[in-house]
Amino acid sequence: MKNRVKVLRAEHNITQADLANSVQVSRQTINAIEKEKFDPSLDLAFKLSKFFSKSIEEIFEYHNK
Amino acid sequence: METSNWQEQKKKNIKNLAIWTVGWVLTMALVTFGPKFIWEGNQLLTYLAFFLNLGLGVGMIFANRNHINGLDELDKKITFDAMAIALGVGVIGGLSFSVMDITNMIGFDAEISFLVILISITYLIAMVVGKFRYK
């Protein structure tokens, strides 16, 4: 799954650690999501959506593997 | 505030698990060596030490479950993957080792401690590999 977390984080000018604290995960989790090594749960996807004030579809793009 | 609670709870779970684990390991040593070196075969003390160890073991299992439930989702995935590999290696390796003992392919008895060491090492390696994979 592709995502725009890194871009949106840069637009908000916050660090991975700040974002991780805001959505209650570790910094490594944010890093793995940004590198598209790890797909977040629906719960975390909603938290990120709420944090960035974007819909889930604006942050994540589903690609069938 | 919520963030701080999450991190504090995680630290508390780790500390709780460490306390139960140390207690379990110490009482395991007590029940193993106590009858020979401390109370010289007193059956009552041996039973007490045994059930104390068993109780702490049960507590450790629940502390470990709480610890895992408190992890964030990536750490949970890495942990579950490592546990799955350790379980598989434990079952396959353990049974194969037992067969080697029964068929005299090895010149010593297949002790349970070998299985525990195999599972522990496999779990540790799988955790390290998992951490690197998502680094």
N, CA and C atoms of all chains as a GROMACS GRO file, in nm:
protein
  600
    1MET      N    1   0.084  -0.120   0.000
    1MET     CA    2   0.000   0.000   0.000
    1MET      C    3   0.088   0.126   0.000
    2LYS      N    4   0.060   0.214  -0.094
    2LYS     CA    5   0.137   0.339  -0.100
    2LYS      C    6   0.073   0.440  -0.004
    3ASN      N    7   0.155   0.533   0.044
    3ASN     CA    8   0.098   0.635   0.133
    3ASN      C    9   0.174   0.767   0.121
    4ARG      N   10   0.110   0.874   0.173
    4ARG     CA   11   0.168   1.009   0.165
    4ARG      C   12   0.206   1.061   0.303
    5VAL      N   13   0.230   0.968   0.396
    5VAL     CA   14   0.258   1.010   0.535
    5VAL      C   15   0.382   1.098   0.543
    6LYS      N   16   0.486   1.061   0.471
    6LYS     CA   17   0.611   1.138   0.478
    6LYS      C   18   0.590   1.280   0.425
    7VAL      N   19   0.518   1.289   0.315
    7VAL     CA   20   0.491   1.420   0.254
    7VAL      C   21   0.406   1.507   0.348
    8LEU      N   22   0.301   1.446   0.401
    8LEU     CA   23   0.212   1.520   0.491
    8LEU      C   24   0.284   1.561   0.618
    9ARG      N   25   0.370   1.474   0.667
    9ARG     CA   26   0.448   1.507   0.787
    9ARG      C   27   0.540   1.626   0.760
   10ALA      N   28   0.600   1.624   0.642
   10ALA     CA   29   0.688   1.736   0.604
   10ALA      C   30   0.608   1.865   0.592
   11GLU      N   31   0.489   1.856   0.537
   11GLU     CA   32   0.403   1.974   0.525
   11GLU      C   33   0.365   2.031   0.662
   12HIS      N   34   0.348   1.943   0.758
   12HIS     CA   35   0.314   1.986   0.894
   12HIS      C   36   0.439   2.023   0.976
   13ASN      N   37   0.555   1.998   0.914
   13ASN     CA   38   0.682   2.031   0.977
   13ASN      C   39   0.697   1.968   1.116
   14ILE      N   40   0.673   1.840   1.122
   14ILE     CA   41   0.690   1.768   1.249
   14ILE      C   42   0.781   1.648   1.228
   15THR      N   43   0.840   1.602   1.336
   15THR     CA   44   0.932   1.487   1.328
   15THR      C   45   0.852   1.356   1.335
   16GLN      N   46   0.921   1.248   1.303
   16GLN     CA   47   0.857   1.116   1.315
   16GLN      C   48   0.818   1.090   1.460
   17ALA      N   49   0.904   1.134   1.551
   17ALA     CA   50   0.875   1.112   1.694
   17ALA      C   51   0.751   1.190   1.738
   18ASP      N   52   0.736   1.312   1.688
   18ASP     CA   53   0.617   1.392   1.722
   18ASP      C   54   0.490   1.324   1.673
   19LEU      N   55   0.496   1.280   1.547
   19LEU     CA   56   0.379   1.214   1.489
   19LEU      C   57   0.348   1.084   1.564
   20ALA      N   58   0.456   1.009   1.595
   20ALA     CA   59   0.439   0.882   1.668
   20ALA      C   60   0.371   0.907   1.802
   21ASN      N   61   0.416   1.010   1.873
   21ASN     CA   62   0.354   1.041   2.003
   21ASN      C   63   0.208   1.079   1.988
   22SER      N   64   0.178   1.153   1.882
   22SER     CA   65   0.041   1.200   1.862
   22SER      C   66  -0.056   1.085   1.832
   23VAL      N   67  -0.007   0.983   1.762
   23VAL     CA   68  -0.098   0.872   1.728
   23VAL      C   69  -0.069   0.746   1.812
   24GLN      N   70   0.013   0.764   1.912
   24GLN     CA   71   0.041   0.660   2.012
   24GLN      C   72   0.102   0.532   1.955
   25VAL      N   73   0.205   0.549   1.875
   25VAL     CA   74   0.284   0.434   1.831
   25VAL      C   75   0.432   0.471   1.847
   26SER      N   76   0.520   0.376   1.819
   26SER     CA   77   0.663   0.406   1.830
   26SER      C   78   0.710   0.480   1.704
   27ARG      N   79   0.824   0.547   1.716
   27ARG     CA   80   0.881   0.618   1.601
   27ARG      C   81   0.914   0.519   1.488
   28GLN      N   82   0.956   0.398   1.528
   28GLN     CA   83   0.990   0.295   1.428
   28GLN      C   84   0.868   0.257   1.343
   29THR      N   85   0.752   0.261   1.405
   29THR     CA   86   0.630   0.227   1.331
   29THR      C   87   0.603   0.332   1.224
   30ILE      N   88   0.616   0.459   1.259
   30ILE     CA   89   0.597   0.567   1.161
   30ILE      C   90   0.700   0.553   1.049
   31ASN      N   91   0.823   0.525   1.087
   31ASN     CA   92   0.930   0.509   0.988
   31ASN      C   93   0.899   0.394   0.892
   32ALA      N   94   0.853   0.282   0.948
   32ALA     CA   95   0.821   0.165   0.863
   32ALA      C   96   0.702   0.195   0.771
   33ILE      N   97   0.606   0.273   0.818
   33ILE     CA   98   0.491   0.310   0.734
   33ILE      C   99   0.539   0.402   0.620
   34GLU      N  100   0.621   0.500   0.655
   34GLU     CA  101   0.671   0.593   0.552
   34GLU      C  102   0.752   0.520   0.445
   35LYS      N  103   0.827   0.419   0.487
   35LYS     CA  104   0.907   0.344   0.390
   35LYS      C  105   0.824   0.236   0.319
   36GLU      N  106   0.695   0.231   0.353
   36GLU     CA  107   0.600   0.135   0.296
   36GLU      C  108   0.642  -0.010   0.318
   37LYS      N  109   0.706  -0.032   0.434
   37LYS     CA  110   0.743  -0.168   0.473
   37LYS      C  111   0.634  -0.229   0.559
   38PHE      N  112   0.549  -0.143   0.613
   38PHE     CA  113   0.446  -0.189   0.706
   38PHE      C  114   0.315  -0.114   0.681
   39ASP      N  115   0.208  -0.191   0.665
   39ASP     CA  116   0.076  -0.129   0.646
   39ASP      C  117   0.007  -0.114   0.782
   40PRO      N  118  -0.040   0.007   0.814
   40PRO     CA  119  -0.101   0.028   0.946
   40PRO      C  120  -0.238  -0.039   0.956
   41SER      N  121  -0.281  -0.059   1.080
   41SER     CA  122  -0.416  -0.112   1.103
   41SER      C  123  -0.518  -0.003   1.067
   42LEU      N  124  -0.644  -0.042   1.060
   42LEU     CA  125  -0.750   0.055   1.031
   42LEU      C  126  -0.755   0.161   1.142
   43ASP      N  127  -0.735   0.116   1.265
   43ASP     CA  128  -0.736   0.207   1.380
   43ASP      C  129  -0.629   0.315   1.365
   44LEU      N  130  -0.508   0.273   1.330
   44LEU     CA  131  -0.399   0.370   1.314
   44LEU      C  132  -0.421   0.458   1.190
   45ALA      N  133  -0.475   0.398   1.085
   45ALA     CA  134  -0.505   0.476   0.964
   45ALA      C  135  -0.604   0.589   0.996
   46PHE      N  136  -0.704   0.559   1.078
   46PHE     CA  137  -0.801   0.662   1.118
   46PHE      C  138  -0.735   0.770   1.204
   47LYS      N  139  -0.645   0.727   1.292
   47LYS     CA  140  -0.575   0.826   1.377
   47LYS      C  141  -0.492   0.921   1.290
   48LEU      N  142  -0.424   0.863   1.189
   48LEU     CA  143  -0.342   0.946   1.100
   48LEU      C  144  -0.433   1.038   1.018
   49SER      N  145  -0.545   0.984   0.975
   49SER     CA  146  -0.641   1.063   0.899
   49SER      C  147  -0.690   1.182   0.981
   50LYS      N  148  -0.720   1.156   1.106
   50LYS     CA  149  -0.769   1.262   1.196
   50LYS      C  150  -0.657   1.365   1.222
   51PHE      N  151  -0.537   1.314   1.243
   51PHE     CA  152  -0.425   1.404   1.272
   51PHE      C  153  -0.398   1.500   1.156
   52PHE      N  154  -0.397   1.446   1.035
   52PHE     CA  155  -0.367   1.529   0.918
   52PHE      C  156  -0.491   1.599   0.860
   53SER      N  157  -0.606   1.572   0.918
   53SER     CA  158  -0.734   1.626   0.869
   53SER      C  159  -0.754   1.595   0.720
   54LYS      N  160  -0.726   1.470   0.687
   54LYS     CA  161  -0.744   1.422   0.549
   54LYS      C  162  -0.823   1.292   0.554
   55SER      N  163  -0.887   1.260   0.443
   55SER     CA  164  -0.956   1.131   0.440
   55SER      C  165  -0.850   1.020   0.425
   56ILE      N  166  -0.888   0.899   0.458
   56ILE     CA  167  -0.794   0.787   0.448
   56ILE      C  168  -0.747   0.770   0.304
   57GLU      N  169  -0.840   0.790   0.208
   57GLU     CA  170  -0.803   0.776   0.066
   57GLU      C  171  -0.702   0.881   0.022
   58GLU      N  172  -0.702   0.995   0.090
   58GLU     CA  173  -0.604   1.100   0.056
   58GLU      C  174  -0.465   1.067   0.110
   59ILE      N  175  -0.459   0.979   0.206
   59ILE     CA  176  -0.330   0.942   0.266
   59ILE      C  177  -0.279   0.809   0.210
   60PHE      N  178  -0.372   0.713   0.197
   60PHE     CA  179  -0.332   0.579   0.154
   60PHE      C  180  -0.392   0.543   0.018
   61GLU      N  181  -0.311   0.472  -0.060
   61GLU     CA  182  -0.357   0.426  -0.191
   61GLU      C  183  -0.336   0.275  -0.199
   62TYR      N  184  -0.446   0.204  -0.218
   62TYR     CA  185  -0.436   0.059  -0.216
   62TYR      C  186  -0.387   0.004  -0.350
   63HIS      N  187  -0.289  -0.084  -0.341
   63HIS     CA  188  -0.239  -0.154  -0.461
   63HIS      C  189  -0.246  -0.303  -0.435
   64ASN      N  190  -0.317  -0.375  -0.522
   64ASN     CA  191  -0.326  -0.520  -0.505
   64ASN      C  192  -0.192  -0.583  -0.540
   65LYS      N  193  -0.134  -0.657  -0.442
   65LYS     CA  194  -0.001  -0.716  -0.465
   65LYS      C  195  -0.010  -0.841  -0.553
   66MET      N  196  -0.139   1.400   2.693
   66MET     CA  197  -0.173   1.330   2.818
   66MET      C  198  -0.194   1.181   2.792
   67GLU      N  199  -0.275   1.156   2.685
   67GLU     CA  200  -0.302   1.018   2.647
   67GLU      C  201  -0.174   0.947   2.604
   68THR      N  202  -0.088   1.022   2.530
   68THR     CA  203   0.038   0.969   2.482
   68THR      C  204   0.126   0.927   2.598
   69SER      N  205   0.137   1.016   2.695
   69SER     CA  206   0.218   0.990   2.812
   69SER      C  207   0.168   0.866   2.885
   70ASN      N  208   0.035   0.851   2.895
   70ASN     CA  209  -0.023   0.734   2.961
   70ASN      C  210   0.015   0.605   2.889
   71TRP      N  211   0.012   0.611   2.753
   71TRP     CA  212   0.046   0.493   2.674
   71TRP      C  213   0.190   0.450   2.700
   72GLN      N  214   0.281   0.546   2.700
   72GLN     CA  215   0.422   0.513   2.721
   72GLN      C  216   0.449   0.469   2.865
   73GLU      N  217   0.381   0.534   2.958
   73GLU     CA  218   0.397   0.496   3.099
   73GLU      C  219   0.345   0.355   3.123
   74GLN      N  220   0.232   0.323   3.059
   74GLN     CA  221   0.175   0.189   3.074
   74GLN      C  222   0.269   0.083   3.016
   75LYS      N  223   0.333   0.118   2.903
   75LYS     CA  224   0.427   0.025   2.839
   75LYS      C  225   0.546  -0.003   2.933
   76LYS      N  226   0.598   0.104   2.994
   76LYS     CA  227   0.710   0.087   3.088
   76LYS      C  228   0.667   0.005   3.209
   77LYS      N  229   0.547   0.032   3.255
   77LYS     CA  230   0.494  -0.041   3.372
   77LYS      C  231   0.479  -0.190   3.339
   78ASN      N  232   0.432  -0.220   3.217
   78ASN     CA  233   0.416  -0.360   3.176
   78ASN      C  234   0.550  -0.432   3.169
   79ILE      N  235   0.652  -0.361   3.118
   79ILE     CA  236   0.787  -0.421   3.107
   79ILE      C  237   0.842  -0.449   3.247
   80LYS      N  238   0.823  -0.350   3.337
   80LYS     CA  239   0.873  -0.366   3.474
   80LYS      C  240   0.801  -0.482   3.543
   81ASN      N  241   0.670  -0.488   3.523
   81ASN     CA  242   0.589  -0.594   3.581
   81ASN      C  243   0.635  -0.732   3.531
   82LEU      N  244   0.658  -0.742   3.400
   82LEU     CA  245   0.704  -0.868   3.342
   82LEU      C  246   0.840  -0.907   3.398
   83ALA      N  247   0.930  -0.808   3.413
   83ALA     CA  248   1.064  -0.835   3.466
   83ALA      C  249   1.055  -0.888   3.610
   84ILE      N  250   0.968  -0.831   3.690
   84ILE     CA  251   0.953  -0.876   3.829
   84ILE      C  252   0.903  -1.020   3.835
   85TRP      N  253   0.799  -1.051   3.758
   85TRP     CA  254   0.745  -1.188   3.755
   85TRP      C  255   0.851  -1.286   3.704
   86THR      N  256   0.928  -1.244   3.602
   86THR     CA  257   1.028  -1.334   3.543
   86THR      C  258   1.140  -1.364   3.642
   87VAL      N  259   1.189  -1.259   3.709
   87VAL     CA  260   1.296  -1.278   3.809
   87VAL      C  261   1.246  -1.369   3.921
   88GLY      N  262   1.123  -1.346   3.966
   88GLY     CA  263   1.064  -1.429   4.071
   88GLY      C  264   1.054  -1.575   4.029
   89TRP      N  265   1.011  -1.596   3.904
   89TRP     CA  266   0.996  -1.732   3.851
   89TRP      C  267   1.132  -1.801   3.840
   90VAL      N  268   1.232  -1.728   3.789
   90VAL     CA  269   1.366  -1.787   3.771
   90VAL      C  270   1.427  -1.822   3.908
   91LEU      N  271   1.412  -1.731   4.005
   91LEU     CA  272   1.470  -1.756   4.139
   91LEU      C  273   1.403  -1.876   4.207
   92THR      N  274   1.268  -1.884   4.194
   92THR     CA  275   1.200  -1.998   4.258
   92THR      C  276   1.226  -2.128   4.184
   93MET      N  277   1.255  -2.117   4.053
   93MET     CA  278   1.293  -2.237   3.977
   93MET      C  279   1.427  -2.291   4.031
   94ALA      N  280   1.519  -2.198   4.059
   94ALA     CA  281   1.648  -2.237   4.117
   94ALA      C  282   1.624  -2.295   4.257
   95LEU      N  283   1.532  -2.233   4.330
   95LEU     CA  284   1.504  -2.278   4.467
   95LEU      C  285   1.448  -2.421   4.468
   96VAL      N  286   1.350  -2.446   4.380
   96VAL     CA  287   1.287  -2.578   4.379
   96VAL      C  288   1.382  -2.684   4.320
   97THR      N  289   1.478  -2.640   4.239
   97THR     CA  290   1.574  -2.734   4.179
   97THR      C  291   1.685  -2.772   4.278
   98PHE      N  292   1.740  -2.667   4.342
   98PHE     CA  293   1.856  -2.692   4.429
   98PHE      C  294   1.823  -2.698   4.578
   99GLY      N  295   1.708  -2.641   4.616
   99GLY     CA  296   1.669  -2.637   4.758
   99GLY      C  297   1.666  -2.772   4.826
  100PRO      N  298   1.598  -2.873   4.767
  100PRO     CA  299   1.589  -3.004   4.834
  100PRO      C  300   1.726  -3.065   4.865
  101LYS      N  301   1.826  -3.034   4.786
  101LYS     CA  302   1.957  -3.095   4.806
  101LYS      C  303   2.049  -3.009   4.896
  102PHE      N  304   2.043  -2.877   4.873
  102PHE     CA  305   2.142  -2.792   4.939
  102PHE      C  306   2.087  -2.706   5.055
  103ILE      N  307   1.955  -2.687   5.066
  103ILE     CA  308   1.903  -2.598   5.171
  103ILE      C  309   1.822  -2.675   5.276
  104TRP      N  310   1.718  -2.748   5.232
  104TRP     CA  311   1.635  -2.813   5.334
  104TRP      C  312   1.648  -2.966   5.332
  105GLU      N  313   1.747  -3.017   5.266
  105GLU     CA  314   1.787  -3.158   5.269
  105GLU      C  315   1.670  -3.258   5.263
  106GLY      N  316   1.590  -3.244   5.160
  106GLY     CA  317   1.488  -3.346   5.132
  106GLY      C  318   1.357  -3.330   5.205
  107ASN      N  319   1.334  -3.221   5.279
  107ASN     CA  320   1.204  -3.199   5.345
  107ASN      C  321   1.095  -3.186   5.239
  108GLN      N  322   1.005  -3.283   5.234
  108GLN     CA  323   0.905  -3.288   5.128
  108GLN      C  324   0.809  -3.169   5.130
  109LEU      N  325   0.771  -3.125   5.252
  109LEU     CA  326   0.676  -3.015   5.264
  109LEU      C  327   0.734  -2.889   5.199
  110LEU      N  328   0.862  -2.861   5.231
  110LEU     CA  329   0.926  -2.742   5.174
  110LEU      C  330   0.942  -2.755   5.022
  111THR      N  331   0.967  -2.877   4.978
  111THR     CA  332   0.980  -2.900   4.834
  111THR      C  333   0.847  -2.871   4.763
  112TYR      N  334   0.737  -2.921   4.822
  112TYR     CA  335   0.605  -2.894   4.764
  112TYR      C  336   0.574  -2.745   4.764
  113LEU      N  337   0.605  -2.678   4.876
  113LEU     CA  338   0.578  -2.534   4.886
  113LEU      C  339   0.656  -2.457   4.778
  114ALA      N  340   0.784  -2.493   4.764
  114ALA     CA  341   0.868  -2.425   4.664
  114ALA      C  342   0.815  -2.452   4.523
  115PHE      N  343   0.770  -2.578   4.501
  115PHE     CA  344   0.719  -2.616   4.370
  115PHE      C  345   0.594  -2.533   4.333
  116PHE      N  346   0.500  -2.525   4.428
  116PHE     CA  347   0.376  -2.454   4.397
  116PHE      C  348   0.397  -2.302   4.391
  117LEU      N  349   0.494  -2.254   4.468
  117LEU     CA  350   0.530  -2.112   4.458
  117LEU      C  351   0.584  -2.081   4.318
  118ASN      N  352   0.671  -2.171   4.271
  118ASN     CA  353   0.728  -2.155   4.137
  118ASN      C  354   0.621  -2.163   4.029
  119LEU      N  355   0.530  -2.259   4.047
  119LEU     CA  356   0.421  -2.276   3.950
  119LEU      C  357   0.332  -2.151   3.947
  120GLY      N  358   0.300  -2.099   4.065
  120GLY     CA  359   0.216  -1.978   4.075
  120GLY      C  360   0.282  -1.858   4.009
  121LEU      N  361   0.411  -1.843   4.035
  121LEU     CA  362   0.483  -1.731   3.972
  121LEU      C  363   0.491  -1.749   3.821
  122GLY      N  364   0.499  -1.876   3.777
  122GLY     CA  365   0.500  -1.904   3.633
  122GLY      C  366   0.370  -1.860   3.567
  123VAL      N  367   0.259  -1.889   3.634
  123VAL     CA  368   0.128  -1.847   3.581
  123VAL      C  369   0.120  -1.695   3.576
  124GLY      N  370   0.168  -1.632   3.683
  124GLY     CA  371   0.171  -1.484   3.687
  124GLY      C  372   0.255  -1.428   3.574
  125MET      N  373   0.367  -1.494   3.546
  125MET     CA  374   0.456  -1.448   3.439
  125MET      C  375   0.387  -1.458   3.302
  126ILE      N  376   0.310  -1.563   3.282
  126ILE     CA  377   0.238  -1.580   3.156
  126ILE      C  378   0.141  -1.463   3.134
  127PHE      N  379   0.066  -1.428   3.238
  127PHE     CA  380  -0.030  -1.318   3.226
  127PHE      C  381   0.041  -1.182   3.212
  128ALA      N  382   0.154  -1.168   3.282
  128ALA     CA  383   0.232  -1.044   3.269
  128ALA      C  384   0.284  -1.029   3.126
  129ASN      N  385   0.323  -1.143   3.066
  129ASN     CA  386   0.373  -1.141   2.929
  129ASN      C  387   0.260  -1.105   2.831
  130ARG      N  388   0.141  -1.162   2.858
  130ARG     CA  389   0.026  -1.129   2.773
  130ARG      C  390  -0.007  -0.979   2.782
  131ASN      N  391  -0.005  -0.925   2.903
  131ASN     CA  392  -0.031  -0.781   2.919
  131ASN      C  393   0.074  -0.697   2.848
  132HIS      N  394   0.199  -0.742   2.859
  132HIS     CA  395   0.310  -0.671   2.793
  132HIS      C  396   0.288  -0.667   2.641
  133ILE      N  397   0.253  -0.783   2.584
  133ILE     CA  398   0.233  -0.790   2.438
  133ILE      C  399   0.112  -0.706   2.396
  134ASN      N  400   0.005  -0.712   2.475
  134ASN     CA  401  -0.114  -0.632   2.443
  134ASN      C  402  -0.085  -0.482   2.449
  135GLY      N  403   0.015  -0.445   2.527
  135GLY     CA  404   0.048  -0.302   2.542
  135GLY      C  405   0.145  -0.250   2.437
  136LEU      N  406   0.197  -0.342   2.354
  136LEU     CA  407   0.292  -0.299   2.250
  136LEU      C  408   0.217  -0.227   2.137
  137ASP      N  409   0.289  -0.147   2.061
  137ASP     CA  410   0.226  -0.084   1.945
  137ASP      C  411   0.221  -0.189   1.832
  138GLU      N  412   0.145  -0.159   1.725
  138GLU     CA  413   0.112  -0.263   1.630
  138GLU      C  414   0.232  -0.323   1.555
  139LEU      N  415   0.333  -0.243   1.526
  139LEU     CA  416   0.450  -0.298   1.458
  139LEU      C  417   0.526  -0.393   1.551
  140ASP      N  418   0.545  -0.352   1.676
  140ASP     CA  419   0.613  -0.439   1.773
  140ASP      C  420   0.535  -0.568   1.795
  141LYS      N  421   0.401  -0.556   1.793
  141LYS     CA  422   0.318  -0.676   1.808
  141LYS      C  423   0.341  -0.770   1.691
  142LYS      N  424   0.345  -0.714   1.570
  142LYS     CA  425   0.365  -0.798   1.451
  142LYS      C  426   0.501  -0.870   1.458
  143ILE      N  427   0.605  -0.793   1.493
  143ILE     CA  428   0.739  -0.852   1.503
  143ILE      C  429   0.740  -0.963   1.609
  144THR      N  430   0.675  -0.935   1.722
  144THR     CA  431   0.670  -1.033   1.832
  144THR      C  432   0.593  -1.158   1.791
  145PHE      N  433   0.477  -1.140   1.727
  145PHE     CA  434   0.396  -1.256   1.686
  145PHE      C  435   0.469  -1.339   1.581
  146ASP      N  436   0.537  -1.272   1.488
  146ASP     CA  437   0.615  -1.345   1.387
  146ASP      C  438   0.723  -1.429   1.455
  147ALA      N  439   0.793  -1.366   1.551
  147ALA     CA  440   0.902  -1.436   1.622
  147ALA      C  441   0.846  -1.553   1.702
  148MET      N  442   0.730  -1.533   1.764
  148MET     CA  443   0.668  -1.641   1.842
  148MET      C  444   0.625  -1.756   1.752
  149ALA      N  445   0.573  -1.723   1.634
  149ALA     CA  446   0.530  -1.827   1.540
  149ALA      C  447   0.649  -1.911   1.495
  150ILE      N  448   0.759  -1.844   1.464
  150ILE     CA  449   0.879  -1.917   1.420
  150ILE      C  450   0.934  -2.001   1.535
  151ALA      N  451   0.940  -1.942   1.656
  151ALA     CA  452   0.992  -2.014   1.772
  151ALA      C  453   0.906  -2.136   1.804
  152LEU      N  454   0.774  -2.121   1.792
  152LEU     CA  455   0.683  -2.234   1.818
  152LEU      C  456   0.706  -2.344   1.715
  153GLY      N  457   0.715  -2.305   1.587
  153GLY     CA  458   0.737  -2.403   1.481
  153GLY      C  459   0.868  -2.477   1.498
  154VAL      N  460   0.972  -2.403   1.523
  154VAL     CA  461   1.104  -2.465   1.542
  154VAL      C  462   1.102  -2.553   1.667
  155GLY      N  463   1.032  -2.507   1.770
  155GLY     CA  464   1.023  -2.584   1.894
  155GLY      C  465   0.954  -2.718   1.873
  156VAL      N  466   0.842  -2.716   1.803
  156VAL     CA  467   0.766  -2.841   1.781
  156VAL      C  468   0.843  -2.934   1.687
  157ILE      N  469   0.884  -2.880   1.572
  157ILE     CA  470   0.955  -2.964   1.474
  157ILE      C  471   1.091  -3.010   1.530
  158GLY      N  472   1.167  -2.912   1.582
  158GLY     CA  473   1.300  -2.944   1.636
  158GLY      C  474   1.290  -3.037   1.755
  159GLY      N  475   1.193  -3.011   1.844
  159GLY     CA  476   1.177  -3.092   1.964
  159GLY      C  477   1.142  -3.237   1.931
  160LEU      N  478   1.046  -3.255   1.840
  160LEU     CA  479   1.006  -3.392   1.803
  160LEU      C  480   1.118  -3.465   1.728
  161SER      N  481   1.186  -3.391   1.640
  161SER     CA  482   1.298  -3.453   1.567
  161SER      C  483   1.408  -3.496   1.665
  162PHE      N  484   1.434  -3.409   1.763
  162PHE     CA  485   1.536  -3.438   1.864
  162PHE      C  486   1.497  -3.562   1.944
  163SER      N  487   1.366  -3.571   1.977
  163SER     CA  488   1.316  -3.686   2.052
  163SER      C  489   1.332  -3.816   1.971
  164VAL      N  490   1.301  -3.807   1.842
  164VAL     CA  491   1.316  -3.924   1.753
  164VAL      C  492   1.462  -3.967   1.746
  165MET      N  493   1.552  -3.868   1.741
  165MET     CA  494   1.696  -3.899   1.737
  165MET      C  495   1.739  -3.973   1.864
  166ASP      N  496   1.676  -3.936   1.976
  166ASP     CA  497   1.706  -4.002   2.103
  166ASP      C  498   1.652  -4.146   2.102
  167ILE      N  499   1.524  -4.161   2.060
  167ILE     CA  500   1.461  -4.294   2.060
  167ILE      C  501   1.534  -4.391   1.968
  168THR      N  502   1.576  -4.341   1.852
  168THR     CA  503   1.641  -4.429   1.753
  168THR      C  504   1.793  -4.438   1.773
  169ASN      N  505   1.839  -4.380   1.884
  169ASN     CA  506   1.983  -4.382   1.919
  169ASN      C  507   2.073  -4.316   1.814
  170MET      N  508   2.019  -4.216   1.746
  170MET     CA  509   2.102  -4.140   1.652
  170MET      C  510   2.197  -4.048   1.727
  171ILE      N  511   2.162  -4.017   1.852
  171ILE     CA  512   2.250  -3.935   1.936
  171ILE      C  513   2.286  -4.016   2.061
  172GLY      N  514   2.402  -3.988   2.113
  172GLY     CA  515   2.453  -4.068   2.225
  172GLY      C  516   2.416  -4.015   2.362
  173PHE      N  517   2.319  -3.924   2.368
  173PHE     CA  518   2.276  -3.870   2.498
  173PHE      C  519   2.125  -3.852   2.498
  174ASP      N  520   2.070  -3.828   2.618
  174ASP     CA  521   1.923  -3.814   2.630
  174ASP      C  522   1.877  -3.677   2.580
  175ALA      N  523   1.758  -3.675   2.516
  175ALA     CA  524   1.700  -3.548   2.470
  175ALA      C  525   1.633  -3.479   2.589
  176GLU      N  526   1.707  -3.392   2.653
  176GLU     CA  527   1.656  -3.323   2.773
  176GLU      C  528   1.565  -3.207   2.732
  177ILE      N  529   1.468  -3.174   2.819
  177ILE     CA  530   1.376  -3.063   2.793
  177ILE      C  531   1.451  -2.929   2.786
  178SER      N  532   1.564  -2.923   2.859
  178SER     CA  533   1.640  -2.796   2.861
  178SER      C  534   1.693  -2.760   2.722
  179PHE      N  535   1.725  -2.862   2.641
  179PHE     CA  536   1.772  -2.835   2.504
  179PHE      C  537   1.660  -2.766   2.424
  180LEU      N  538   1.538  -2.816   2.447
  180LEU     CA  539   1.424  -2.759   2.375
  180LEU      C  540   1.400  -2.613   2.417
  181VAL      N  541   1.411  -2.586   2.546
  181VAL     CA  542   1.392  -2.450   2.596
  181VAL      C  543   1.498  -2.356   2.536
  182ILE      N  544   1.623  -2.405   2.533
  182ILE     CA  545   1.732  -2.324   2.476
  182ILE      C  546   1.707  -2.299   2.327
  183LEU      N  547   1.664  -2.405   2.255
  183LEU     CA  548   1.637  -2.393   2.111
  183LEU      C  549   1.528  -2.289   2.085
  184ILE      N  550   1.418  -2.298   2.162
  184ILE     CA  551   1.306  -2.203   2.144
  184ILE      C  552   1.352  -2.060   2.177
  185SER      N  553   1.428  -2.046   2.285
  185SER     CA  554   1.473  -1.912   2.329
  185SER      C  555   1.564  -1.847   2.225
  186ILE      N  556   1.660  -1.926   2.176
  186ILE     CA  557   1.755  -1.871   2.077
  186ILE      C  558   1.681  -1.837   1.947
  187THR      N  559   1.591  -1.926   1.905
  187THR     CA  560   1.515  -1.901   1.783
  187THR      C  561   1.432  -1.774   1.796
  188TYR      N  562   1.367  -1.758   1.912
  188TYR     CA  563   1.284  -1.639   1.936
  188TYR      C  564   1.370  -1.511   1.933
  189LEU      N  565   1.486  -1.517   1.999
  189LEU     CA  566   1.575  -1.399   2.001
  189LEU      C  567   1.622  -1.362   1.860
  190ILE      N  568   1.664  -1.463   1.784
  190ILE     CA  569   1.711  -1.436   1.647
  190ILE      C  570   1.597  -1.379   1.562
  191ALA      N  571   1.478  -1.439   1.574
  191ALA     CA  572   1.363  -1.392   1.495
  191ALA      C  573   1.325  -1.249   1.534
  192MET      N  574   1.338  -1.214   1.661
  192MET     CA  575   1.309  -1.076   1.705
  192MET      C  576   1.409  -0.978   1.643
  193VAL      N  577   1.536  -1.015   1.646
  193VAL     CA  578   1.640  -0.927   1.591
  193VAL      C  579   1.620  -0.910   1.440
  194VAL      N  580   1.592  -1.022   1.370
  194VAL     CA  581   1.568  -1.015   1.225
  194VAL      C  582   1.446  -0.926   1.197
  195GLY      N  583   1.341  -0.943   1.275
  195GLY     CA  584   1.220  -0.863   1.259
  195GLY      C  585   1.247  -0.714   1.280
  196LYS      N  586   1.325  -0.683   1.382
  196LYS     CA  587   1.358  -0.542   1.410
  196LYS      C  588   1.435  -0.481   1.293
  197PHE      N  589   1.528  -0.560   1.237
  197PHE     CA  590   1.607  -0.510   1.124
  197PHE      C  591   1.521  -0.494   0.998
  198ARG      N  592   1.428  -0.589   0.981
  198ARG     CA  593   1.344  -0.587   0.862
  198ARG      C  594   1.262  -0.459   0.853
  199TYR      N  595   1.214  -0.412   0.966
  199TYR     CA  596   1.126  -0.293   0.964
  199TYR      C  597   1.200  -0.166   1.006
  200LYS      N  598   1.334  -0.175   1.010
  200LYS     CA  599   1.413  -0.059   1.054
  200LYS      C  600   1.401   0.056   0.955
   0.00000   0.00000   0.00000
